[in-house]
Amino acid sequence: LLNNTIVLIQGDHGGPAPAHVTNGVRDEVTHLPALLLADGLLPPDQIGKSISQVSSQADVFATVADIIGIPKGGMLNHGIGSSMMREDPDKIVFLENPFQGKTIGCRQGDMKIVQEGITSPKVHNMSSN
């Protein structure tokens, strides 16, 4: 059965925010643990692979489409969300928390821009902040 099945176990949130976190798009809050099992459908070099590149829930659709080969040759999405099976150093991940003053942002590599409500956007270098 598991040779033809994709199992995705995914958390809703990364965990409770530490006391110093004031908005909902900090890495401590948005880090999302997930486990995807599809050994019968994955190429041998992808089985057991750990993905550490920044990704989002929007990437799940493109990743599943890539695994099952729809469309032929894999999913190349030109919108929000891209396959986690393809490493992309230029990937942009969009962040949102609608519950804390409509906090939005995006991250590319170590750079992240965040806007909390109507405040001015703030740029963060994650390797030094």
C-alpha positions as CSV (number, residue, x, y, z in Angstrom):
1,L,0.0,0.0,0.0
2,L,2.8,2.5,0.9
3,N,4.4,2.1,-2.5
4,N,1.5,4.0,-4.1
5,T,0.8,6.4,-1.2
6,I,2.0,9.8,-0.1
7,V,1.7,10.4,3.7
8,L,2.2,14.0,4.9
9,I,2.4,14.7,8.6
10,Q,2.7,18.4,9.2
11,G,2.4,20.7,12.2
12,D,0.2,23.7,12.2
13,H,2.8,25.9,13.9
14,G,6.5,25.5,14.7
15,G,5.9,25.9,18.5
16,P,5.1,28.5,21.1
17,A,6.7,31.8,20.6
18,P,9.6,32.7,23.0
19,A,9.0,35.8,25.2
20,H,11.1,38.1,23.0
21,V,9.0,37.3,19.9
22,T,6.5,40.1,19.2
23,N,5.1,39.1,15.8
24,G,3.9,36.0,14.1
25,V,6.5,35.7,11.3
26,R,9.7,35.1,13.3
27,D,11.5,32.0,12.5
28,E,10.9,30.6,16.0
29,V,7.1,30.7,15.2
30,T,7.1,29.9,11.5
31,H,9.5,26.9,11.5
32,L,7.1,24.1,10.6
33,P,8.1,20.5,11.2
34,A,6.9,18.1,8.5
35,L,7.4,14.5,7.5
36,L,6.6,13.4,4.0
37,L,6.7,9.6,3.2
38,A,6.5,8.5,-0.4
39,D,9.3,6.0,-0.7
40,G,7.7,4.0,-3.5
41,L,7.2,7.2,-5.6
42,L,10.5,9.0,-4.9
43,P,13.8,8.6,-6.9
44,P,16.4,6.8,-4.8
45,D,18.4,10.0,-4.2
46,Q,15.4,11.7,-2.6
47,I,14.5,8.9,-0.1
48,G,15.6,9.9,3.4
49,K,16.4,13.5,2.3
50,S,16.2,16.2,4.9
51,I,15.2,19.6,3.5
52,S,16.6,22.6,5.3
53,Q,15.9,25.4,2.8
54,V,13.2,27.9,3.8
55,S,9.8,26.6,2.6
56,S,6.2,27.3,3.3
57,Q,2.9,25.4,3.3
58,A,2.3,26.9,-0.2
59,D,5.1,24.5,-1.3
60,V,3.2,21.3,-0.5
61,F,1.0,21.3,-3.6
62,A,4.0,21.7,-6.0
63,T,6.0,19.1,-4.1
64,V,3.2,16.5,-4.3
65,A,2.6,17.3,-8.0
66,D,6.4,16.9,-8.5
67,I,6.4,13.5,-6.8
68,I,3.6,12.0,-8.8
69,G,4.8,13.6,-12.1
70,I,1.9,15.9,-12.9
71,P,2.5,17.4,-15.3
72,K,5.0,15.1,-17.1
73,G,8.5,16.2,-16.1
74,G,7.3,17.7,-12.7
75,M,5.7,20.7,-11.4
76,L,7.2,24.1,-12.3
77,N,5.0,26.6,-10.6
78,H,5.4,30.2,-11.6
79,G,3.3,31.5,-8.7
80,I,3.6,31.2,-5.0
81,G,4.9,27.9,-3.9
82,S,7.5,25.6,-5.4
83,S,8.6,22.0,-5.1
84,M,10.7,21.2,-2.1
85,M,12.3,18.5,-4.2
86,R,14.2,21.2,-6.1
87,E,16.9,23.3,-4.3
88,D,16.6,26.9,-5.3
89,P,19.0,29.4,-3.7
90,D,16.9,32.3,-5.1
91,K,13.6,31.0,-3.7
92,I,11.3,33.6,-2.1
93,V,9.0,32.4,0.7
94,F,6.0,34.5,1.6
95,L,5.0,34.8,5.2
96,E,1.7,35.9,6.8
97,N,0.0,36.0,10.2
98,P,-3.5,37.4,9.9
99,F,-4.1,37.3,13.6
100,Q,-1.5,39.9,14.8
101,G,-2.2,43.1,13.0
102,K,-2.0,41.5,9.6
103,T,1.7,40.8,9.8
104,I,3.2,39.9,6.4
105,G,6.7,39.4,5.0
106,C,8.9,37.5,2.7
107,R,12.2,35.7,3.0
108,Q,14.9,35.0,0.5
109,G,18.0,33.2,1.9
110,D,19.2,35.2,4.9
111,M,17.2,38.3,4.1
112,K,13.7,38.9,5.4
113,I,11.4,41.9,5.2
114,V,8.4,42.1,7.6
115,Q,5.6,44.6,7.9
116,E,3.4,44.5,11.0
117,G,0.1,46.2,10.5
118,I,0.5,49.7,9.3
119,T,4.1,50.1,10.5
120,S,7.0,50.7,8.1
121,P,8.5,47.5,6.7
122,K,11.7,46.3,8.5
123,V,14.5,44.4,6.8
124,H,16.4,41.7,8.7
125,N,19.6,39.9,7.9
126,M,18.9,36.5,9.5
127,S,22.6,35.6,9.6
128,S,23.5,38.6,11.8
129,N,20.2,39.4,13.7
